[in-house]
Structures are given as C-alpha cells and as structure tokens.
Amino acid sequence: MAHLDPPDFLIIPYELLNDRNLEPADRIVYAVVYWLEHLKKEKCTASNETIADVALVAPRTVANSLERLEKNEYIDRVFKDDQKRNRLEIRTKVAFSYVSRKRHAIAQALDRDSTGDESTIDQVMNRIIKDKNKKEKERES
C-alpha cells in the first residue's frame, strides 16, 4: 500500500452534502478522490486501501462509497477488464468553479447594464477593455 502525506484540506461539493442518498463517508471518499485527481496527481489511480488511508475509513467503506457515488453519477470508474476487477482510474464528475474578482465584477456589470439589451460576458469585457484603452490614451495625451 502506497502511503501518501495527508492533504491540508479536502473539498466537498455542496451538491454531495445535500444528497440524502449518500452516507457521510461517501462525501469524504469523493473529496479524497477529487484531491488525488485534481490536486495531487491529475489522475486518481489509487487503490481502495490508499483512499481509505487518506480518508481514515476502512477499505470496505471505500468500496461501498464508490458504488454509491457511481450509482448517483458523481464519479466514473474506468476498468481494465469486463469483470470490473481491475480498476484503472476514478474520475470525479462534479465541476468546481472559482469565481475570480474579475468575473464577479463582470457579473455585477451585467446586472447593472442599463442599455436595455441582454449583454454577454464577452460584450461587457469588450466594453471594459475599450474603457481601459480609452483611459490609457487620455493619460498619454
């Protein structure tokens, strides 16, 4: 069994917290798989024992959690064989997004847009860039 240093934190999507079909351990197992896939190795090829070690649960708990997570369409498991005995990879399916300050400002600008037209983020970004360029030209003059 490969020993991994534990993560500083784990990310659990609210969608999983709110799902009554899942057990508490399922959420932790998902978070460990996500950490391995996105933050640690770019691919989760860990065994149930390795996931259990990081999640502080039993390997059988991991197996049960992975079953529930797949049944509820939060993960996909890729197997080497048709009997599903040799797992190659676990892929998480819940998309995380980070809302940057710039995107937040753009979203606010969309809400405040008084042109009467529905603006897209691209249209608002183009206006912001034009305004910025105009201000820079005025400073240069």
N, C-alpha and C positions, 0 to 999 in steps of 0.2 A: 504494500500500500504506500503510495506516494504521500509524504507529509507536506502540507502547504502551510505557510505562515497565514494566520487568520487575517481577514480583511479588517480595515479600520472601521468600516460601516457596510451595511447591506441596504439595497434599495428594494422596497416592496411597493408595487403599483397599487393605488387605491382600488382599482378595479378588482384586484385579488382580495384585498381586505374586506370588500363589500360583498364578495361572493359566498353565499351560505352553503354552497356545495363543497367548499374546501374546508379542510382541517387546518388548525393553526400551523402545524409542521409543514403543510404544503406551501404556505407562503414563504417560510424560511428556506425551504428547499429551492423554490423558484428564485429567491434572491441570491442564493449561492450559485445556482446555475447561471444567472444573469451576470454575476460578478466574474465567474470563470470565463464566460463567453465574451463579455464586453470590456471588462476592466483588467483582466489578468492575462488571458491567453488568446483572445479573439476567436476561440472555438472551445466549446465545452466537450471534452473527450474524457472527463473524469469518470472513474468507477463510482458505483453506489457507496463503496466504503470511503472513498476520498470525499465525496459530497457529505456523507454522514459525519466524517471527522470535522469538517468545517462547520456544518450546521448543528453540531452537538446533539445528534439523534442517532438512532440505530440504523444500520444498512437496510433492514426490512422496512423501516419507516420511510426511507428514501424511495424504495421500490414502490410502496403503496402511494406515496405522494406523486411520484412521476406518472403513475397510472391515472390518478385523478386529474392532474394537471393536463395530461394529454387528452383525456376524455372531455374535459371542459375547454379544450382548444387554446390553452395558454402556452403549450410547448409542442414541438415536433421532435420525435426521436427517429434518428436515422440508423438503420441496422444493416449489418453486413450480410445477413442471411435471412431467408424467408421465415424461419422458425422464430425469429426475433430473440435470439440468444446472444448474439454478438453485436453490441451497440457501438456504433462509430461516433455518434455525436448527439447532443441535445441542443435544440435551437429554441430560444425564447421567442414569443410572438407578440408580446405587448410592447408597443413602441413608446419609448420615453422621449420627451422633447424638452429642451431647455429654452425658456423664453428669455432671450437676451434683452438688455435695456433698450437697444436699438429697435428690436422687433416690438417691444412693448410700446415704445414711443410711436412707432408706425401704426400700431393698432389703435392707440389713442387718437392719432391724427385721422384715421379712417372714421372713428366715431364723431370727431369734430368737423369733418369735411362739410363745408356749407355750400358746395357747388350744386347740391341737389342731385348730382349723379352718384351712382354707386361706384366707388373707387376701389381699385385693386391695390394690393401692397406695392406692386410694380409702379403703378401710377403715382402713388404717394411718394415712393422712393425717388422717382424721377423728379417730382416737384421739389423734394428736399435737396437733391443734388443740384438742380438748377438754381435754387435759392442760395445754396452754399457757394456755387461758382460765381453767381452774381455779386455776392458779398465780397468774395476774394478779389474780383475785378475792381470793385469800388475801392477797396483798400489799396490796390496797386496804383490807382489813378491819382 
